[in-house]
Amino acid sequence: MDFEDIKIKFHEFKKKNKDKTFSRIDNFFDEIKKDYLDKKTEELIQEGLTRDSAHNKARQSWRTFVGHSLQRLIIVMLKELFEDFEIKFTKDSELKGDNLSKEKDLVRRMLEIHFGKYSFLPDADIIVYKYNKNLEKVKIYCILSVKNSFREKGFETTYWKLKLKDNQTTKHIKVFMITPDKDNEVDVIIGVRGPKKTRVILEYELDSIYMAREDFEKTEKVKEIDDLFEDIKSLVEKDGEK
């Protein structure tokens, strides 16, 4: 199953669910899971695996597939929603390597965190920025960290937020997290065993968390995913007023 197939199915799902599309994203992935597993299993059998081994390996690859697909679907939605705005979207993997364009090189330089003589990019699944070609200037508004679950190292995002905040050049950059929270790590503040550490720390350190699910405890910083689009729009419009 390639991403074009997923996009087609996603837009069909979007027509049915409208403004609840991302808050019901788990339902979308449930709908395509069988098709994915069947196709992936057959693909692995063609590579020489037994049916049982191929099916097990296909199931193991599902979580990674969901994470990557969620990230790409969010980019698709952002591009559609902001087609009338002069903002762009990229990801950290597109800023690595040699022979970057002038634009991508500027984005990389504006994001790099320096550790003495070494420099690294923060983890940034999606980077939202504006590029002025005439002035050769880049303005980064925010970076989005997409986590399908918190087995995926959620606290690394808080580390990078603190590093960005410490630097005069990058302290304005918002760090947002998007998650369907598959393992119910951040759905409420107080769980059956007391305060949920992951929820408390992420909410305290990050600028906002956007939940791609319907059932969760909302606060000023933990919001529905539809609020993400309004918050990005607000960042861009405020910048235009300066």
C-alpha positions, 0 to 999 in steps of 0.5 A, a space after each residue: 500500500 503506497 501513500 497515494 492509496 492512503 491519501 485517496 482513502 483518507 480523503 474519503 474518510 474526511 468526507 464522512 467525518 468532516 471536522 472530526 477527521 483527525 480526532 477519529 484518526 484511529 478509526 481510519 487506521 483501523 479501516 485500512 489495517 487489514 488491507 495493509 497487512 494482507 498486502 504487506 504479507 503477500 509482499 514479504 512472501 514474494 521475498 521468500 518468507 513463509 506465510 506465518 513469518 511474513 504475517 508476523 513481520 507485517 504486524 510488527 511493521 504496522 506501528 511504524 507504518 501508522 506513525 509515518 503515515 500520520 505525519 504525512 497526512 498531517 502535512 497533506 492537511 496543512 498544505 491544503 489548509 494553508 494554500 493561500 498563505 505564504 508558509 511552507 512545510 518541511 521535515 528534519 530529514 530533508 535538511 540533512 546531507 550535502 547540496 541543500 538548496 539555499 532555502 533548505 540550508 537557511 532553515 537548517 541553520 536557523 534550527 541547529 543547536 550548537 554543542 561546542 564545535 558540534 551542531 545538531 538539528 532537533 527532532 522535527 517531524 514537521 517544520 512550519 516556516 516562511 521563506 523570503 527569496 528576495 531577502 534570503 531570509 527564513 522565519 520558523 514559526 513552529 516545529 511539530 513532533 508527531 507521536 503515535 504513542 509514547 513508546 516513541 521517546 516523548 521526553 526527547 521533544 521536551 529536551 529540544 524545546 528547552 534547548 531552543 528556548 535557551 538560544 536567542 535565535 531560536 527561542 521564539 520557535 513554538 514546539 507542538 506535539 500531535 498524538 492519538 495517544 494510543 497507550 493513554 499516557 496523556 489523556 488525563 492529568 490524574 489517573 488511577 495511580 495519581 498524576 500522570 508523569 508524562 502528561 504533566 511534564 509534556 504539558 508543562 514544558 511544551 507550547 501545546 499538545 494536540 490530541 488526535 482523539 475524542 476522549 481526553 481532558 482538555 486544558 489551555 495547552 492540551 487541545 483538539 487537533 483542529 485547534 492546531 490549524 487555528 494556532 498556526 494561522 494565528 502565529 502567521 497572522 501575528 507575524 504579519 502585523 509586526 
